[in-house]
């Protein structure tokens, strides 16, 4: 929720950790299409709170930090080349389902 000032929380820690520190974020992600909007409504009713953000809004929470590759992406796609992944079959990428698009992940570093 914005009332909890997530950007302010990240800023606080950014200002109090040493250079080279890493910040990992996972966040509910807005898909901007009818399928993900319906999934967002279902989850909002289930949890009763929370805020979905676009990739750009999630990245803005990491203001002042260097967002590392591959950036803010659907969680199943974050560094899929580091280990065998259920997201590919025989080296061929498969399409992510609606629910798999709803959580984004990213890593940033304090320079």
Secondary structure, DSSP 8 states (H G I E B T S, - for coil): -GGG-HHHHHHHHHHHS-TT-EEEEEEEB---SHHHHHHHHHHHHHHS----B-HHHHHHTTTTSEE-TT-SEEGGGTTGGGS--TTEETTEE----TGGGSEEEEEEE--
